[in-house]
Amino acid sequence: MSHDKRKQQVLVSGLALLIVASVVTSASLLAIKPASAQTPINSCTTITSSGEYILTQNITNSSATTCIDIQASDVVFDGNGHTIDGIDNNSSFGVFARGVSSDVTVTNLTSTDWRDGIIYLSSDNGTVENTITKSNFQGIYGAGDMNNNSINNNKVVNNTADGIILFGGPSSPTTNNTLSNNYVSGNRLSGIYFDRVTPDNTIVNNTVVNNGLTGIELSNRDNKVVNSTVNNNEGEGISSSENSTLINNIANDNDETGIGVSRNSVSINNTANNNTNNGIGAGENSVIINSTANRNNVNGIAFRQTVNNVTLKDNIVNNNLESGIRIGIIFSNFQGTSKNNTITNNIAHSNEENGIILANTTNNLLSNNNLSKNTNTGLYIENATDSNISSNSVTANGEAGILLNNSSTDNHVYNNLLNNTQNVAFGSKFDSQSNTWNVSNQSGPNIIGGPNLGGNYYATPTGDGFSQTCTDANNDGFCDQPNDFGIDNNNTDFLPLTQVNGQQQPDIDVSPTSLDFGKVTIGDSKTKNVTVTNTGTGTLEVSATDIVGTDASAFTIVGGEAPFSLEPGESQNITVEFAPTSKCTKHATLQIESNDPDEPTTTVELCGKGVELCDDSSGLPGTGGDE
C-alpha cells in the first residue's frame, strides 16, 4: 500500500469534515413536507421532514455544495433511476444524511462528480441500496458514530480515493454496519476501507476488484469478511486488523499478499492464489484453517514478521514460487524468535523451494503434514530449536526430505515417513548441534502401520533406503542398526522403523496426474477419468475424494467417489466433470486420501477453459469467444 496516497486522502477527508460541520448548503433550503405518497423532487433540495421522496429527473452539472441534504429521520429518498451530477468540487456532496437523521434510505440513484457520492454522518439504522457512485472523490462515506446501517447491492466504481469508506473516532465509533452484495472496482485507493475506530462491522458477498490499493482494508478490530471475491487489486487483497474473522473469501491475483490475517484473527476456508507476494500472511495468535494458497509468487502461507502462537491446519499450499509454508525469517543477524506455533494436516506439494521452512523459531509442533514433490526440500530447518516434528509424510522432494542448517538443535523428529532420494541432509553451516530422532520403544501403530513407535521410516523411490534394506532379526519393526545418516554429528536415529515380516502394505497409483479438459462451451460439460490402482500387497482403503481450490465449483466428481476399497491389483475410475459457468481458465485439485503409508494424500491437478458459444468458419460451437 502507498502510504503517500493514504496520507493525502486522510488530509482531504479531515478538511472536508470541518467544512461540512460549518457550511450550510448552497442548494435550495425548501423544507419539503411529507405526504402519504412519494413527494417529487426535481432539483437539489434540503429535506427536513420525514417521508418518502422521489427524484423525477436527472440533475446535471450542479454547483450545489450538497445536492440532497437530508436533515430528518425516517426518510426514503428514491432516485428512481436518475442521476445527480456535480462539477467535481472537492467540498461538495451528492447525498448527505447528517447527524440529526436516522432510519434514512437512499436507493435507485446514480451519484457522480462530487467529493462524496453519498455520505452518512452520525446517522443510524439507514440503508444505501441499488445505487451507483462513480467518478467522485469517494463513493460512499460513513463517519462519526454511524451504526446499524446497511450498504447493499451498490456499484461503487472509478472514484478518485476509496470506493466505500467507514470512519470512526474514539468517542464516536462506527459499528454494526453491514456491507453486502456490492460491486467495488476501479477506485484509485482501496475498494473498501475501514479507518480508525470501526469495530464489529460485517462485509459479506461483495466483489472488490481492480482497485488501486488494497481491496478490503480493515484498520480496526472485530470485523468480519465473508463470502467475498477480492481479486486483481494493486495492493493486498484483504488486509485485516486484530480479532477479524475471514470466512469463504477468494483473494486472487493481487499485487501484494492475497489475505493478511492479523493478530488474534481467524481465517477459515479462504482461497488466495496467484498473488504477487504471499498467498496468506499470518499474525500473532492467528488461526488459519482449511484454506488454499497456490501458485503465489512468494510463499503460500507465511508469517509477516516474527510472531507466535499461530495455528495452521488443513490447508493446501501447492506450486508456490518459494515455499508452501514459511515460519520465521532467514537472516543470520536477525534478532527475535517465533515460537509456539502449531502446523498440522497441511498439504504442501510442488513448491519451487520448500514444502515448509522453519527459521529462527522454537517450540513448534509439526505433525501429520504431507510434503511432497517440492523442488528443494520437504522441510527446511534453520536456527530452529525445541520443535516436535512427527507423523509427517515427506516424499519425492528434489534435494532432501529434511535439511537442517546453522544452529538447529533439540528438535524431536520421529514417526515420519521419508521417501526421497536423500532423506536427511545437513547444510554447509550446520554446526553439529544435537537433535533427537526417535522416542523410546512404545506401542503404536506407527506411520507405516507397524506395531511400535520409535524413530522414522527411511525409504527411497528406488527401494534401497535404510529402512528398506536393514535387518530386523527379532521382527519387532525396528532396524537392528541405528541410522547415523553417514555422518558423526550428534544426530542418530536409534530406532529406525522397518516393515515387520509378513506385513502387507497398500500402494496407490493414480493415472494421469493431471486432467486438462480443454475448451468447453459455457452451459455444456465434459467428463474425464482418473484411474486409481492398488499396486501393493495389502488392501487399499480410499477414504475421501474431494475437489478443492479456487474454481472447485466448476468441477464435480460424478462417479467412483470415496469411500471404496481395492485389493492388490484392483483398479477403479474416478470420473470428474467440468461444467463451466463463465469464461476463462479454471483450476482446481482432485484430492485422494488413502491408507497408503507413503502417499496418504494424492493429488490430480484439474484445469479447463470455459468459452462462449459462437460460430466461426468451421461451424463448430465452442471454438471461439475465449479471451
VEXDREN-2710 file (C-alpha; in Angstrom, 1 decimal):
% VEXDREN-2710
k/r/px/py/pz
1/MET/0.0/0.0/0.0
2/SER/1.2/3.5/-0.8
3/HIS/1.4/5.5/2.4
4/ASP/1.7/8.7/0.4
5/LYS/-1.6/8.0/-1.3
6/ARG/-3.3/7.2/2.0
7/LYS/-1.8/10.3/3.8
8/GLN/-3.1/12.6/1.0
9/GLN/-6.6/11.0/1.3
10/VAL/-6.7/11.4/5.1
11/LEU/-5.8/15.1/4.9
12/VAL/-8.5/15.8/2.4
13/SER/-11.0/13.8/4.4
14/GLY/-10.3/15.7/7.6
15/LEU/-10.6/19.1/5.8
16/ALA/-13.9/18.1/4.3
17/LEU/-15.4/17.0/7.7
18/LEU/-14.5/20.5/9.1
19/ILE/-16.2/22.1/6.1
20/VAL/-19.4/20.0/6.3
21/ALA/-19.6/20.8/10.0
22/SER/-19.7/24.5/9.5
23/VAL/-21.1/25.2/6.0
24/VAL/-24.8/25.5/5.2
25/THR/-25.7/24.1/1.8
26/SER/-26.0/26.4/-1.1
27/ALA/-28.8/24.4/-2.5
28/SER/-32.5/25.2/-2.1
29/LEU/-33.5/25.4/1.6
30/LEU/-37.0/24.4/0.8
31/ALA/-38.4/22.2/3.6
32/ILE/-40.5/19.5/1.8
33/LYS/-43.5/18.3/3.8
34/PRO/-44.2/14.6/3.9
35/ALA/-47.2/13.2/2.1
36/SER/-49.0/9.9/2.0
37/ALA/-47.4/9.2/-1.4
38/GLN/-43.9/10.0/-2.6
39/THR/-43.0/13.6/-2.8
40/PRO/-41.5/14.5/-6.1
41/ILE/-38.1/16.3/-6.3
42/ASN/-36.6/17.8/-9.5
43/SER/-33.7/19.9/-8.1
44/CYS/-31.1/19.9/-5.4
45/THR/-33.1/20.1/-2.1
46/THR/-32.9/20.1/1.7
47/ILE/-35.2/17.6/3.3
48/THR/-36.3/18.5/6.8
49/SER/-39.4/16.3/7.3
50/SER/-39.9/12.5/7.5
51/GLY/-41.5/10.9/4.5
52/GLU/-40.8/9.3/1.1
53/TYR/-39.3/11.4/-1.8
54/ILE/-38.7/10.5/-5.4
55/LEU/-36.4/12.2/-7.9
56/THR/-38.2/12.9/-11.2
57/GLN/-35.4/13.9/-13.4
58/ASN/-31.6/14.0/-13.8
59/ILE/-29.7/16.8/-12.1
60/THR/-26.5/17.6/-14.1
61/ASN/-23.5/19.9/-13.6
62/SER/-24.8/21.1/-10.3
63/SER/-22.7/23.7/-8.4
64/ALA/-24.5/23.0/-5.1
65/THR/-22.4/22.2/-2.1
66/THR/-24.9/19.5/-1.2
67/CYS/-27.4/18.3/-3.7
68/ILE/-29.7/16.2/-1.5
69/ASP/-29.3/17.3/2.1
70/ILE/-31.3/15.1/4.5
71/GLN/-31.8/16.6/7.9
72/ALA/-34.7/14.5/9.2
73/SER/-35.2/10.9/10.3
74/ASP/-37.4/8.3/8.7
75/VAL/-36.7/9.4/5.2
76/VAL/-36.8/7.3/2.0
77/PHE/-35.1/9.0/-1.0
78/ASP/-35.7/7.1/-4.2
79/GLY/-33.6/8.2/-7.1
80/ASN/-36.0/6.5/-9.5
81/GLY/-33.0/5.5/-11.7
82/HIS/-31.9/9.1/-12.2
83/THR/-28.5/10.8/-11.8
84/ILE/-27.4/13.7/-9.6
85/ASP/-24.2/15.1/-11.1
86/GLY/-21.8/17.7/-9.6
87/ILE/-18.8/19.6/-11.0
88/ASP/-16.0/17.9/-9.1
89/ASN/-16.0/20.4/-6.3
90/ASN/-13.9/18.9/-3.5
91/SER/-16.2/20.3/-0.9
92/SER/-19.5/19.0/-2.4
93/PHE/-21.7/16.1/-1.6
94/GLY/-24.3/14.2/-3.7
95/VAL/-26.5/12.9/-0.9
96/PHE/-25.7/13.9/2.7
97/ALA/-27.6/12.3/5.6
98/ARG/-26.3/14.3/8.6
99/GLY/-26.2/13.6/12.3
100/VAL/-29.7/14.7/13.1
101/SER/-31.1/11.9/11.0
102/SER/-31.7/8.2/11.4
103/ASP/-33.6/5.5/9.5
104/VAL/-32.6/7.1/6.2
105/THR/-32.8/5.1/3.0
106/VAL/-31.2/6.1/-0.3
107/THR/-32.0/3.9/-3.2
108/ASN/-32.1/3.7/-7.1
109/LEU/-29.7/6.6/-7.6
110/THR/-26.5/7.4/-9.6
111/SER/-24.3/10.0/-7.9
112/THR/-21.3/11.4/-9.9
113/ASP/-18.7/14.1/-9.7
114/TRP/-19.0/15.1/-6.0
115/ARG/-16.5/14.9/-3.2
116/ASP/-18.6/12.1/-1.7
117/GLY/-21.2/10.5/-3.8
118/ILE/-23.2/9.5/-0.7
119/ILE/-22.3/10.5/2.9
120/TYR/-23.9/9.4/6.2
121/LEU/-22.5/11.4/9.2
122/SER/-23.5/10.1/12.6
123/SER/-26.6/8.6/11.1
124/ASP/-28.0/5.2/12.4
125/ASN/-30.3/2.4/11.1
126/GLY/-30.1/3.6/7.5
127/THR/-29.9/1.8/4.1
128/VAL/-28.0/2.6/1.0
129/GLU/-29.0/0.2/-1.8
130/ASN/-29.1/-0.2/-5.5
131/THR/-27.1/3.0/-6.1
132/ILE/-24.2/3.8/-8.4
133/THR/-21.5/6.1/-7.1
134/LYS/-18.8/6.8/-9.7
135/SER/-16.2/9.4/-10.6
136/ASN/-16.4/11.0/-7.1
137/PHE/-13.5/11.6/-4.8
138/GLN/-15.1/8.9/-2.5
139/GLY/-18.0/6.8/-3.5
140/ILE/-19.9/6.1/-0.2
141/TYR/-18.6/7.6/3.0
142/GLY/-19.9/6.8/6.5
143/ALA/-18.4/8.5/9.5
144/GLY/-18.8/9.5/13.2
145/ASP/-20.9/7.3/15.3
146/MET/-22.6/5.7/12.3
147/ASN/-24.2/2.5/13.5
148/ASN/-26.5/-0.3/12.3
149/ASN/-26.7/0.8/8.7
150/SER/-26.9/-1.5/5.6
151/ILE/-25.0/-0.7/2.4
152/ASN/-26.3/-3.3/-0.1
153/ASN/-26.3/-4.0/-3.8
154/ASN/-24.4/-0.9/-4.8
155/LYS/-22.0/-0.3/-7.7
156/VAL/-19.0/1.8/-6.5
157/VAL/-16.6/2.4/-9.3
158/ASN/-13.8/4.7/-10.6
159/ASN/-13.7/7.0/-7.6
160/THR/-10.5/9.1/-7.1
161/ALA/-9.9/7.8/-3.5
162/ASP/-11.7/4.9/-1.8
163/GLY/-14.8/3.2/-3.0
164/ILE/-16.6/2.7/0.4
165/ILE/-15.0/4.2/3.5
166/LEU/-16.2/4.0/7.1
167/PHE/-14.6/6.3/9.6
168/GLY/-15.0/6.4/13.4
169/GLY/-13.4/8.3/16.3
170/PRO/-12.6/7.3/19.9
171/SER/-15.8/9.0/21.2
172/SER/-17.8/8.2/18.0
173/PRO/-17.1/4.7/16.8
174/THR/-18.7/3.4/13.6
175/THR/-20.1/-0.1/14.4
176/ASN/-22.5/-2.9/13.5
177/ASN/-22.9/-1.9/9.8
178/THR/-23.3/-4.4/7.1
179/LEU/-21.9/-4.1/3.6
180/SER/-23.3/-6.8/1.3
181/ASN/-23.5/-7.6/-2.4
182/ASN/-21.7/-4.5/-3.5
183/TYR/-19.5/-4.3/-6.7
184/VAL/-16.5/-2.1/-5.9
185/SER/-14.0/-1.6/-8.7
186/GLY/-11.6/0.8/-10.3
187/ASN/-11.2/3.1/-7.3
188/ARG/-7.8/4.8/-7.0
189/LEU/-7.2/3.8/-3.4
190/SER/-8.9/0.9/-1.5
191/GLY/-12.1/-0.7/-2.6
192/ILE/-13.4/-0.8/0.9
193/TYR/-11.6/1.0/3.8
194/PHE/-12.4/0.9/7.5
195/ASP/-10.5/3.7/9.1
196/ARG/-9.8/4.4/12.8
197/VAL/-12.5/3.2/15.3
198/THR/-14.7/1.0/13.2
199/PRO/-15.3/-2.3/15.1
200/ASP/-17.9/-5.0/14.7
201/ASN/-18.9/-4.5/11.1
202/THR/-19.7/-7.2/8.5
203/ILE/-18.6/-7.3/4.9
204/VAL/-20.4/-10.2/3.1
205/ASN/-20.9/-11.3/-0.6
206/ASN/-19.0/-8.3/-2.1
207/THR/-17.0/-8.2/-5.3
208/VAL/-14.0/-6.0/-4.8
209/VAL/-11.7/-6.0/-7.9
210/ASN/-9.2/-3.8/-9.8
211/ASN/-8.7/-1.1/-7.1
212/GLY/-5.5/1.0/-6.8
213/LEU/-4.5/-0.1/-3.3
214/THR/-6.0/-2.8/-1.0
215/GLY/-9.2/-4.5/-2.0
216/ILE/-10.5/-4.5/1.6
217/GLU/-8.5/-2.7/4.3
218/LEU/-9.6/-3.0/7.9
219/SER/-7.8/-0.7/10.3
220/ASN/-9.8/-1.6/13.4
221/ARG/-10.7/-4.8/15.2
222/ASP/-13.5/-7.3/15.4
223/ASN/-14.8/-7.1/11.8
224/LYS/-16.0/-9.9/9.6
225/VAL/-15.4/-10.5/5.9
226/VAL/-17.4/-13.4/4.5
227/ASN/-18.0/-14.9/1.0
228/SER/-16.4/-12.0/-0.8
229/THR/-14.3/-12.0/-4.0
230/VAL/-11.3/-9.7/-3.8
231/ASN/-9.2/-10.0/-6.9
232/ASN/-6.7/-8.1/-9.1
233/ASN/-6.1/-5.2/-6.7
234/GLU/-2.8/-3.3/-6.7
235/GLY/-2.1/-3.8/-3.0
236/GLU/-3.2/-6.6/-0.7
237/GLY/-6.5/-8.4/-1.4
238/ILE/-7.7/-8.3/2.2
239/SER/-5.8/-6.6/5.0
240/SER/-7.4/-7.4/8.3
241/SER/-6.9/-5.9/11.8
242/GLU/-7.0/-7.5/15.2
243/ASN/-9.7/-10.1/16.0
244/SER/-11.0/-10.2/12.4
245/THR/-13.0/-13.2/11.1
246/LEU/-12.4/-14.1/7.5
247/ILE/-14.5/-16.9/6.0
248/ASN/-15.1/-18.3/2.5
249/ASN/-13.4/-15.5/0.7
250/ILE/-11.4/-15.6/-2.6
251/ALA/-8.4/-13.2/-2.9
252/ASN/-6.5/-14.0/-6.2
253/ASP/-4.2/-12.1/-8.5
254/ASN/-3.5/-9.2/-6.2
255/ASP/-0.2/-7.2/-6.4
256/GLU/0.8/-7.9/-2.8
257/THR/-0.3/-10.6/-0.3
258/GLY/-3.7/-12.1/-1.0
259/ILE/-5.0/-12.2/2.6
260/GLY/-3.4/-10.6/5.6
261/VAL/-4.6/-12.4/8.8
262/SER/-3.8/-10.1/11.7
263/ARG/-3.3/-10.7/15.4
264/ASN/-5.9/-12.8/17.1
265/SER/-7.8/-13.3/13.8
266/VAL/-9.4/-16.4/12.3
267/SER/-9.2/-17.4/8.6
268/ILE/-11.4/-20.4/7.5
269/ASN/-11.9/-21.8/4.0
270/ASN/-10.4/-18.9/2.2
271/THR/-8.6/-19.1/-1.2
272/ALA/-5.6/-16.9/-2.1
273/ASN/-3.9/-17.9/-5.4
274/ASN/-1.7/-16.3/-7.9
275/ASN/-0.8/-13.2/-5.8
276/THR/2.4/-11.3/-6.4
277/ASN/3.6/-11.7/-2.8
278/ASN/2.4/-14.4/-0.3
279/GLY/-0.9/-16.0/-0.6
280/ILE/-1.8/-15.6/3.1
281/GLY/0.1/-13.7/5.8
282/ALA/-0.3/-14.8/9.4
283/GLY/-0.2/-12.5/12.5
284/GLU/0.3/-13.2/16.2
285/ASN/-2.2/-15.8/17.7
286/SER/-3.9/-16.2/14.4
287/VAL/-5.7/-19.4/13.2
288/ILE/-5.8/-20.4/9.5
289/ILE/-7.8/-23.4/8.7
290/ASN/-8.9/-25.2/5.5
291/SER/-7.6/-22.6/3.2
292/THR/-5.9/-22.8/-0.2
293/ALA/-2.9/-20.8/-1.2
294/ASN/-1.5/-22.0/-4.5
295/ARG/0.7/-20.5/-7.3
296/ASN/1.7/-17.4/-5.4
297/ASN/4.9/-15.6/-6.4
298/VAL/6.5/-15.9/-2.9
299/ASN/5.1/-18.3/-0.3
300/GLY/1.7/-19.9/0.1
301/ILE/1.3/-19.0/3.8
302/ALA/3.9/-17.0/5.7
303/PHE/4.3/-15.1/8.9
304/ARG/4.6/-11.4/8.2
305/GLN/7.2/-10.9/10.9
306/THR/8.4/-12.8/13.9
307/VAL/5.0/-13.8/15.5
308/ASN/4.0/-16.5/18.0
309/ASN/1.1/-18.9/18.7
310/VAL/0.0/-19.4/15.1
311/THR/-2.2/-22.4/14.1
312/LEU/-2.2/-23.7/10.5
313/LYS/-4.4/-26.7/10.0
314/ASP/-5.9/-28.5/7.0
315/ASN/-4.5/-26.0/4.4
316/ILE/-3.3/-26.7/0.8
317/VAL/-0.3/-24.8/-0.3
318/ASN/0.9/-26.0/-3.7
319/ASN/3.0/-24.7/-6.6
320/ASN/4.2/-21.5/-5.0
321/LEU/7.4/-19.9/-6.3
322/GLU/9.2/-20.1/-2.9
323/SER/7.8/-22.3/-0.1
324/GLY/4.4/-23.7/0.8
325/ILE/4.6/-22.5/4.4
326/ARG/7.3/-20.2/5.8
327/ILE/7.6/-19.8/9.6
328/GLY/10.1/-17.2/10.7
329/ILE/12.6/-15.2/8.8
330/ILE/16.0/-16.3/7.5
331/PHE/18.6/-13.6/8.4
332/SER/21.9/-14.5/10.1
333/ASN/21.8/-11.4/12.2
334/PHE/18.0/-11.5/12.8
335/GLN/17.0/-10.7/16.4
336/GLY/13.9/-12.4/17.7
337/THR/12.4/-15.9/17.6
338/SER/8.9/-17.1/16.6
339/LYS/7.6/-19.7/19.0
340/ASN/4.7/-22.0/20.0
341/ASN/3.2/-22.5/16.5
342/THR/1.1/-25.5/15.5
343/ILE/1.3/-26.7/11.9
344/THR/-0.9/-29.8/11.3
345/ASN/-2.6/-31.7/8.5
346/ASN/-1.4/-29.4/5.8
347/ILE/-0.6/-30.3/2.2
348/ALA/2.5/-28.7/0.6
349/HIS/3.2/-30.1/-2.9
350/SER/5.3/-29.0/-5.8
351/ASN/6.6/-25.7/-4.4
352/GLU/9.7/-24.2/-6.2
353/GLU/11.7/-24.2/-3.0
354/ASN/10.5/-25.9/0.2
355/GLY/7.3/-27.5/1.5
356/ILE/7.7/-26.0/4.9
357/ILE/10.5/-23.8/6.2
358/LEU/11.3/-23.3/9.9
359/ALA/13.7/-20.4/10.6
360/ASN/14.6/-18.6/13.8
361/THR/11.8/-20.3/15.6
362/THR/11.3/-22.6/18.6
363/ASN/8.9/-24.9/20.3
364/ASN/6.7/-25.6/17.3
365/LEU/4.5/-28.7/16.6
366/LEU/4.6/-30.0/13.0
367/SER/2.5/-33.1/12.6
368/ASN/0.5/-35.0/10.0
369/ASN/1.6/-32.8/7.1
370/ASN/2.1/-34.1/3.6
371/LEU/5.2/-32.6/2.0
372/SER/5.9/-33.9/-1.5
373/LYS/7.4/-33.0/-4.8
374/ASN/8.9/-29.8/-3.7
375/THR/12.0/-28.7/-5.7
376/ASN/14.4/-28.3/-2.8
377/THR/13.2/-29.9/0.4
378/GLY/10.1/-31.1/2.1
379/LEU/11.1/-29.5/5.4
380/TYR/14.0/-26.9/5.7
381/ILE/15.1/-26.2/9.3
382/GLU/17.4/-23.2/10.0
383/ASN/18.2/-21.9/13.5
384/ALA/15.1/-23.7/14.8
385/THR/15.0/-25.4/18.1
386/ASP/12.9/-27.5/20.5
387/SER/10.2/-28.4/18.0
388/ASN/8.2/-31.6/17.7
389/ILE/8.2/-32.9/14.1
390/SER/6.2/-36.1/14.0
391/SER/3.9/-38.2/11.8
392/ASN/4.6/-36.3/8.6
393/SER/4.8/-37.8/5.1
394/VAL/7.8/-36.3/3.3
395/THR/8.2/-37.8/-0.1
396/ALA/9.6/-37.2/-3.6
397/ASN/11.3/-33.9/-2.8
398/GLY/14.2/-32.8/-5.1
399/GLU/17.2/-32.2/-2.8
400/ALA/16.2/-33.7/0.5
401/GLY/13.3/-34.7/2.7
402/ILE/14.6/-32.8/5.7
403/LEU/17.5/-30.4/5.7
404/LEU/19.0/-28.9/8.9
405/ASN/21.3/-25.8/8.8
406/ASN/23.0/-23.5/11.3
407/SER/22.2/-23.8/14.9
408/SER/19.2/-26.2/14.7
409/THR/19.2/-28.1/17.9
410/ASP/17.0/-30.0/20.4
411/ASN/14.3/-30.8/17.8
412/HIS/12.4/-34.1/18.3
413/VAL/12.0/-35.8/14.9
414/TYR/10.1/-39.1/15.0
415/ASN/7.5/-41.3/13.3
416/ASN/7.9/-39.6/10.0
417/LEU/7.7/-41.3/6.6
418/LEU/10.6/-40.2/4.4
419/ASN/10.8/-41.4/0.9
420/ASN/13.2/-39.2/-1.1
421/THR/16.5/-39.8/-2.9
422/GLN/18.2/-38.1/0.1
423/ASN/16.0/-38.2/3.2
424/VAL/18.1/-36.3/5.7
425/ALA/20.7/-33.7/4.9
426/PHE/22.8/-31.2/6.8
427/GLY/23.6/-27.8/5.4
428/SER/27.1/-26.4/4.9
429/LYS/26.7/-24.1/8.0
430/PHE/25.2/-26.8/10.3
431/ASP/27.2/-26.8/13.5
432/SER/26.6/-30.4/14.6
433/GLN/24.0/-29.5/17.3
434/SER/22.2/-32.5/18.7
435/ASN/18.6/-33.4/17.7
436/THR/16.6/-36.4/18.8
437/TRP/15.3/-38.7/16.1
438/ASN/13.2/-41.3/18.0
439/VAL/11.1/-41.8/21.0
440/SER/11.6/-44.8/23.3
441/ASN/10.1/-48.1/22.1
442/GLN/6.4/-47.9/22.8
443/SER/3.1/-49.3/21.5
444/GLY/1.9/-47.9/18.2
445/PRO/0.8/-48.1/15.5
446/ASN/3.5/-46.2/13.7
447/ILE/3.2/-44.3/10.5
448/ILE/3.7/-47.3/8.2
449/GLY/1.2/-49.5/10.2
450/GLY/3.8/-51.3/12.3
451/PRO/3.1/-52.2/15.9
452/ASN/5.5/-49.9/17.7
453/LEU/6.6/-46.3/17.8
454/GLY/10.3/-45.4/17.7
455/GLY/12.1/-43.5/15.0
456/ASN/11.4/-42.7/11.4
457/TYR/10.9/-44.7/8.2
458/TYR/13.6/-44.1/5.6
459/ALA/12.8/-45.2/2.1
460/THR/13.9/-44.2/-1.4
461/PRO/12.0/-44.3/-4.7
462/THR/14.4/-47.0/-5.9
463/GLY/13.8/-49.3/-3.0
464/ASP/17.3/-49.1/-1.4
465/GLY/16.5/-46.8/1.5
466/PHE/17.9/-47.5/5.0
467/SER/14.6/-48.9/6.3
468/GLN/14.0/-50.9/3.1
469/THR/17.4/-52.7/3.3
470/CYS/18.1/-53.1/7.0
471/THR/17.9/-56.3/9.0
472/ASP/15.3/-56.9/11.7
473/ALA/16.3/-60.2/13.3
474/ASN/13.6/-60.2/16.0
475/ASN/10.9/-58.8/13.7
476/ASP/9.9/-56.0/16.1
477/GLY/9.6/-53.4/13.3
478/PHE/12.9/-51.7/14.2
479/CYS/16.2/-51.9/12.2
480/ASP/18.9/-53.7/14.2
481/GLN/21.3/-50.9/13.5
482/PRO/20.9/-47.2/14.2
483/ASN/20.8/-44.7/11.4
484/ASP/23.5/-42.0/11.8
485/PHE/22.9/-40.6/8.3
486/GLY/26.5/-41.5/7.4
487/ILE/28.0/-38.6/9.5
488/ASP/29.1/-38.2/13.1
489/ASN/27.4/-35.0/14.1
490/ASN/25.3/-35.8/17.2
491/ASN/22.3/-36.8/15.1
492/THR/21.3/-40.5/15.2
493/ASP/18.0/-42.4/14.9
494/PHE/18.4/-45.3/17.3
495/LEU/15.1/-47.0/16.4
496/PRO/14.6/-46.6/12.7
497/LEU/11.4/-48.2/11.5
498/THR/11.1/-51.1/9.1
499/GLN/8.3/-53.3/7.9
500/VAL/7.6/-56.3/10.0
501/ASN/7.9/-59.6/8.1
502/GLY/4.6/-60.6/6.6
503/GLN/3.2/-57.0/7.0
504/GLN/1.2/-56.2/3.9
505/GLN/1.1/-52.7/2.6
506/PRO/-1.1/-51.0/0.1
507/ASP/0.5/-48.8/-2.6
508/ILE/-1.7/-46.3/-4.5
509/ASP/-1.0/-45.5/-8.2
510/VAL/-3.0/-42.7/-9.8
511/SER/-3.0/-42.0/-13.5
512/PRO/-3.0/-39.5/-15.0
513/THR/-1.6/-37.0/-12.5
514/SER/-3.4/-34.1/-14.3
515/LEU/-6.6/-33.6/-16.3
516/ASP/-6.9/-30.9/-18.9
517/PHE/-10.5/-30.6/-20.2
518/GLY/-9.6/-28.1/-22.9
519/LYS/-12.2/-25.7/-24.1
520/VAL/-15.8/-26.4/-23.0
521/THR/-18.8/-24.2/-24.0
522/ILE/-20.5/-22.5/-21.1
523/GLY/-23.6/-24.5/-20.3
524/ASP/-22.1/-27.7/-21.6
525/SER/-19.9/-30.2/-19.7
526/LYS/-17.1/-32.8/-20.3
527/THR/-16.0/-35.8/-18.3
528/LYS/-12.6/-37.4/-17.8
529/ASN/-11.4/-40.3/-15.7
530/VAL/-8.7/-40.8/-13.2
531/THR/-7.7/-44.4/-12.5
532/VAL/-6.7/-45.5/-9.0
533/THR/-4.8/-48.8/-8.8
534/ASN/-3.5/-50.7/-5.8
535/THR/0.0/-51.9/-6.7
536/GLY/0.8/-53.0/-3.2
537/THR/0.3/-56.2/-1.1
538/GLY/-2.4/-55.0/1.3
539/THR/-5.9/-53.7/1.0
540/LEU/-6.0/-50.0/-0.2
541/GLU/-8.7/-48.0/1.6
542/VAL/-9.6/-44.8/-0.2
543/SER/-11.4/-42.8/2.5
544/ALA/-12.0/-39.4/0.8
545/THR/-12.1/-37.9/-2.7
546/ASP/-12.6/-34.1/-2.8
547/ILE/-12.2/-31.3/-5.2
548/VAL/-10.6/-28.2/-3.7
549/GLY/-9.1/-24.9/-4.9
550/THR/-10.1/-21.6/-6.5
551/ASP/-12.6/-23.0/-9.0
552/ALA/-13.7/-26.2/-7.3
553/SER/-17.3/-25.4/-8.1
554/ALA/-16.6/-25.8/-11.8
555/PHE/-15.6/-29.5/-11.3
556/THR/-17.7/-32.3/-9.9
557/ILE/-17.0/-36.0/-9.1
558/VAL/-19.8/-37.8/-10.9
559/GLY/-18.6/-41.4/-10.5
560/GLY/-16.3/-43.6/-8.4
561/GLU/-16.1/-41.3/-5.3
562/ALA/-14.9/-42.5/-2.0
563/PRO/-15.1/-44.4/0.2
564/PHE/-14.0/-47.6/-1.6
565/SER/-11.6/-50.5/-1.2
566/LEU/-9.2/-52.1/-3.6
567/GLU/-7.5/-55.4/-3.2
568/PRO/-4.0/-55.8/-4.6
569/GLY/-4.1/-55.4/-8.4
570/GLU/-7.6/-53.9/-8.5
571/SER/-8.4/-50.6/-10.1
572/GLN/-11.3/-48.1/-10.0
573/ASN/-12.0/-45.0/-12.1
574/ILE/-13.0/-41.7/-10.5
575/THR/-15.0/-39.6/-13.1
576/VAL/-14.7/-35.9/-13.0
577/GLU/-17.0/-33.5/-14.8
578/PHE/-16.1/-30.0/-15.9
579/ALA/-19.1/-27.7/-16.4
580/PRO/-18.0/-24.0/-16.7
581/THR/-20.5/-21.2/-15.9
582/SER/-18.2/-18.4/-17.0
583/LYS/-15.3/-17.6/-19.4
584/CYS/-11.6/-18.1/-18.6
585/THR/-9.4/-20.9/-17.4
586/LYS/-10.5/-22.7/-14.3
587/HIS/-8.1/-24.5/-11.9
588/ALA/-8.8/-27.0/-9.1
589/THR/-7.3/-30.1/-7.5
590/LEU/-8.7/-33.6/-7.0
591/GLN/-7.5/-34.8/-3.6
592/ILE/-7.5/-38.5/-2.9
593/GLU/-7.0/-39.7/0.7
594/SER/-6.0/-43.3/1.4
595/ASN/-4.1/-45.6/3.8
596/ASP/-1.1/-45.8/1.5
597/PRO/1.7/-45.4/4.1
598/ASP/4.0/-43.2/2.0
599/GLU/1.3/-41.3/0.0
600/PRO/-1.7/-40.7/2.3
601/THR/-2.8/-37.8/0.1
602/THR/-2.5/-38.0/-3.7
603/THR/-3.5/-35.0/-5.9
604/VAL/-4.5/-34.6/-9.5
605/GLU/-4.4/-31.1/-11.0
606/LEU/-7.6/-30.1/-12.9
607/CYS/-7.9/-27.4/-15.5
608/GLY/-10.3/-26.4/-18.2
609/LYS/-11.4/-23.3/-20.1
610/GLY/-15.0/-22.0/-20.3
611/VAL/-15.8/-20.4/-23.7
612/GLU/-18.9/-18.8/-25.2
613/LEU/-20.9/-20.4/-27.9
614/CYS/-20.2/-18.7/-31.3
615/ASP/-19.8/-19.6/-34.9
616/ASP/-16.6/-19.5/-36.9
617/SER/-15.7/-20.8/-40.4
618/SER/-15.7/-24.3/-39.1
619/GLY/-19.3/-24.1/-38.0
620/LEU/-18.4/-25.8/-34.7
621/PRO/-19.6/-24.4/-31.4
622/GLY/-17.2/-23.5/-28.6
623/THR/-14.2/-22.8/-30.9
624/GLY/-14.1/-19.0/-30.3
625/GLY/-15.2/-16.4/-27.8
626/ASP/-12.3/-17.1/-25.3
627/GLU/-10.3/-14.3/-24.0
END
